[in-house]
């Protein structure tokens, strides 16, 4: 849960509150980590997966249509640029970096 909280920019306390609410609604379940007894995993339940699909499906379809406007070359360049940006985000917080000039 700590990893998820960090990636979402939430405190552990806030994520616990969100997880409690999602668990109460039957959308997720907590599971023990198979190798780290201190860690807790959050898993979508079948109901949670259905809810996510219903919520995200239409949005992903619309976003997918936007990519139809790109040429194959544009898509390749875009994917490369996204890979670079994701690597930069995963390497650590950018908030400490000096602002661009």
ZIVEN-V976741 format. One record per pair of residues at least 6 apart in sequence whose ideal C-beta (glycine too) atoms are under 7 Angstrom apart, sorted by the first residue. I is the first residue (numbers start at 1). GAP is how many residues later the second one is. Records with the same first field share a line. If there is no record, write none. Layout:
I=GAP ; GAP
This chain:
1=11 ; 14 ; 18 ; 39 ; 41
2=10
4=11 ; 38
5=6 ; 7 ; 10
8=7
19=9 ; 23
22=6
23=6 ; 7
26=19 ; 21
27=17 ; 18 ; 20 ; 21 ; 24
28=14 ; 15 ; 16 ; 17 ; 20
29=14 ; 16
30=10 ; 12
31=10 ; 12
32=8
33=6 ; 7 ; 8
44=8
67=8
70=8
